[in-house]
Amino acid sequence: MKKEERVIPYKIYLEESEMPKAWYNVRADMKTKPAPLLNPGTGKPVTKADLAPVFCDELIDQELDNDTRFIEIPEEIRDFYKMYRPSPVVRAYYLEKKLGTPAKIYYKFEGNNTSGSHKLNSAIAQAYYAKKQGLKGVTTETGAGQWGTALSMACAYFGLDCKVFMVKCSYEQKPFRREVMRTYGASVTPSPSTETEIGKKILEEFPGTTGSLGCAISEAVEKAVTNEGYRYVLGSVLNQVLLHQSVIGLEAKAALDKYGVTPDIIIGCAGGGSNLGGLVAPFMGEKLRGEKDYRIIAVEPASCPSFTRGKYAYDFCDTGKVCPLAKMYTLGSGFIPSANHAGGLRYHGMSSILSELYDEGYMEATSVEQTKVFEAAELFARSEGILPAPESSHAIRVAIDEALKCKETGEEKTILFGLTGTGYFDMVAYEKFHNGEMSDYIPTDAELQASLDKLPKLQ
Ligand SMILES: *Cc1c(COP(=O)(O)O)cnc(C)c1O
């Protein structure tokens, strides 16, 4: 390592005064806007009135706003952000050394809060707007548990009631996540449940089912629309969530700009696309405006490959088909991925914004197998000290692979990746990996086709 490179600190933190005061809405710079959500009843683009029973008013405005470039972050939200932000951009010196690569690797670390992931960035915003509207509370679903945890923290802060439908297998396998949510005052119901009509119907049809994310969404939406003073909130996929998560990219860019660092490659894991969309937002903006070019790579699990093997089409966001239709890269709303340990990456669809950008060639996507992901996770933990979430480790895998390519070619590329969270609640997955019991189930073309054949018939 050359000495002068050390001028860049191991961790770059912004000053409080340098923190973003507005979120960046990448849609403002997209020539082709993401396709609108459709009302499942009429097949027409949703209106504010369609969404009002389900979502908070100001969040609907953000959802439908394709034009406002910067949206001010309300002071109350900025105050909350100060509790755990700015998050550091870290130069992975020790990982670079271990790999023997000439590449420079940076990561933006979002795991420094109790919920352990970036999801708190949007949870606090959504809770704020619910409170501002005078609501009693919000409902949501959680799969792996990170979103439910983040939302329960945000609701506790603003004194809102929080009802979480937690996918049953996760409820049973991750009792500690559940207890964190209850510590923050949320009520947690295993889904499917008998608390909703849709839950009862699913239980009748599939007794003994351990649930799915799409099914928990249907339950949470029903609970919101049938209870006075409640709305539904979602932790990924939606435009508003990518907007809130732009705080990740804005901070990362400001930190790197401060030291004159420009990434060549930006990498993030992609479940519903919110952390990746947030991390890349300001960089993508420059790319869309023709000011700069970056290689942007989405990483998904081989077991749930929405970008790399899905279809760009209108699909339902939930199993119960109560939510609007979204145009996105999808594997079909009935697709249930094999029990993958990267729980947060198991959604069948993908953000409409990222889907459009990917379709237009502004970004690439790749998929990786589980065991390779955990090999990367372990190498990262042993060199950088942080125990990464399995989801985040998808990005680590590809960052390492790109750095190893640089080792072969001798290129000194600069790589930035999103380290979305920590993996303390995922030790069962690590245990399976260490015991050699982890497998890489990759769906066959026939399985994917069977699911895609059931996409709603729209032109
Ligand atoms: C939820 C989650 C993800 C995936 O969600 P996106 O919306 O695609 O960002 C990734 N990492 C962690 C730690 C998560 O909790």
The ligand as an SDF file (V2000), in Angstrom:
LIG
                    3D

 15 15  0  0  0  0  0  0  0  0999 V2000
  -34.3110   -5.7740    3.5250 C   0  0  0  0  0  0  0  0  0  0  0  0
  -32.8680   -5.8530    3.3930 C   0  0  0  0  0  0  0  0  0  0  0  0
  -32.2400   -5.8710    2.1210 C   0  0  0  0  0  0  0  0  0  0  0  0
  -32.9970   -5.9090    0.8280 C   0  0  0  0  0  0  0  0  0  0  0  0
  -33.9520   -4.9460    0.6170 O   0  0  0  0  0  0  0  0  0  0  0  0
  -33.8230   -3.8250   -0.5110 P   0  0  0  0  0  0  0  0  0  0  0  0
  -35.1290   -3.1370   -0.4800 O   0  0  0  0  0  0  0  0  0  0  0  0
  -33.5360   -4.5040   -1.7990 O   0  0  0  0  0  0  0  0  0  0  0  0
  -32.7230   -2.9450   -0.0980 O   0  0  0  0  0  0  0  0  0  0  0  0
  -30.8710   -5.9010    2.0620 C   0  0  0  0  0  0  0  0  0  0  0  0
  -30.1190   -5.9270    3.1800 N   0  0  0  0  0  0  0  0  0  0  0  0
  -30.6700   -5.9180    4.4140 C   0  0  0  0  0  0  0  0  0  0  0  0
  -29.7790   -5.9680    5.6050 C   0  0  0  0  0  0  0  0  0  0  0  0
  -32.0520   -5.8760    4.5500 C   0  0  0  0  0  0  0  0  0  0  0  0
  -32.5880   -5.8460    5.7650 O   0  0  0  0  0  0  0  0  0  0  0  0
  1  2  1  0
  2  3  1  0
  2 14  2  0
  3  4  1  0
  3 10  2  0
  4  5  1  0
  5  6  1  0
  6  7  2  0
  6  8  1  0
  6  9  1  0
 10 11  1  0
 11 12  2  0
 12 13  1  0
 12 14  1  0
 14 15  1  0
M  END
$$$$
